[in-house]
């Protein structure tokens, strides 16, 4: 089996998309700083995994997630993941206000900008 995976840095600044045959080892490599392109944004947690029968299928899905429409899909995954978390726990709530709707929307927008920049 082959896997296409999406990691999100725990500091919420970047996502990383890749494919591998050994998912556990690959994630250990990322979090150990052995993957040069993801090293500056350690540590990572798993956002999404898909399983495929061939490397060709897994790489095709990896390419999709790196496209504009794939990045939109990742954005939706991130929004679904954070829906139930209070803004304070995400570290994105600005100010000590009452938690009205507008700061929440602002927080999600800033979160996505951090995750999807670059």
Long-range contacts (C-beta under 8 A, 24 or more apart in sequence): 1-51, 1-52, 1-53, 2-51, 2-52, 2-53, 2-54, 2-55, 2-57, 2-58, 3-49, 3-50, 3-51, 3-52, 3-58, 4-49, 4-50, 4-52, 4-58, 4-59, 4-61, 4-62, 4-65, 5-46, 5-48, 5-49, 5-50, 6-46, 6-47, 6-48, 6-49, 6-65, 6-74, 6-77, 7-38, 7-44, 7-45, 7-46, 7-47, 8-44, 8-45, 8-47, 8-78, 8-115, 9-38, 9-41, 9-42, 9-43, 9-44, 10-43, 10-44, 10-45, 11-41, 12-90, 12-91, 12-92, 12-111, 12-114, 12-115, 13-41, 13-114, 13-115, 13-117, 14-38, 14-41, 14-114, 14-115, 14-117, 14-118, 15-47, 15-74, 15-78, 15-115, 15-116, 16-41, 16-44, 17-62, 17-65, 17-66, 17-70, 17-74, 18-62, 19-55, 19-58, 19-59, 19-61, 19-62, 20-58, 21-55, 23-49, 47-74, 47-77, 47-78, 47-81, 48-74, 48-77, 71-116, 74-116, 75-112, 75-115, 75-116, 78-111, 78-112, 78-115, 79-108, 79-112, 82-108, 82-111
